[in-house]
């Protein structure tokens, strides 16, 4: 399997990241990794589920088969604003799209 296209999930609304997944798959990338840390983890899970269910107008353009390939969790140490080290949880969700993109007219 080829290296995944990484979409970093942060503080924007979920559909901004769904749109990023659609654009990446439209460019031919069928292996996408959603990566998030801390409070953005729940948003990354939401994005993966929206894509998997093809929920909404934007996600309906994704290929007909979207599967969650793997989920990896970890902890990373980051330097905070006060120069102290803190441990933050992280997640990487790999999703795979199979088939052709659905046209907007459908």
LINLINFEN-V574149 format. One record per backbone hydrogen bond with DSSP energy under -0.5 kcal/mol. NH is the residue of the N-H (numbers start at 1). CO is the residue of the C=O. Records with the same first field share a line. If there is no record, write none. Layout:
NH->CO + CO
This chain:
5->31
6->4
7->33
8->6
9->7 + 35
16->13
17->13 + 14
18->14
19->15
20->16
21->17
22->18
23->19
24->20
25->21
26->22
27->23
28->25
29->24
30->28
32->30 + 95
33->5
34->32 + 93
35->7 + 33
36->91
38->89
40->37
41->38
44->40
45->41
46->42
47->43
48->44
49->45
50->46
51->47
52->48
53->49
54->50
55->50
59->55
60->56
61->58
62->59
64->100
65->98
66->64
67->96
69->67 + 94
70->94
72->92
74->90
76->88
78->76 + 86
80->78 + 84
83->80
86->78
88->76
90->74
91->36
92->72
93->34
94->70 + 92
95->32 + 93
96->67
97->30
98->65
102->61
106->103
